[in-house]
């Protein structure tokens, strides 16, 4: 589950950084295929969930909530904010601001964190910090 989940995030970031890459279609295919496998494995984990969820399951659902499920728009086609921060390109603020994902992923993320006992219930502080952001 972690392999496919992290691959979804990595390939999504690669697509954002290199929107004019000649292998863009190949990257999208990898992301879509990895998303399928991630969703399948998350469902298996949820079906056999007995007690609080693992930190890893929470992180993978967070990845699904933050990476677009459809086509990633070209950075040049996105409207640019009137106030241009020097960090806008470094932190990918414009693309992240245009992400649309199903609300169900965010709802699942919040519910899993609650089942864990909140962020304080997570065993890995680094993962809890990422969830807090």
Number of C-alpha atoms within 10 A of each C-alpha: 18 14 11 20 26 18 19 29 20 15 19 22 16 15 23 18 16 13 16 12 13 9 11 15 12 11 17 20 12 17 26 19 14 21 22 15 17 24 17 12 17 18 12 12 15 12 9 8 11 8 8 14 18 16 19 15 20 22 21 22 21 19 22 22 21 17 21 21 18 12 12 19 15 14 18 10 7 12 10 12 10 6 7 10 11 8 9 14 13 9 11 14 13 16 21 13 9 13 15 14 15 12 10 10 16 17 12 15 22 17 14 21 23 14 14 19 13 13 17 12 15 21 12 12 13 10 15 19 12 10 16 8 5
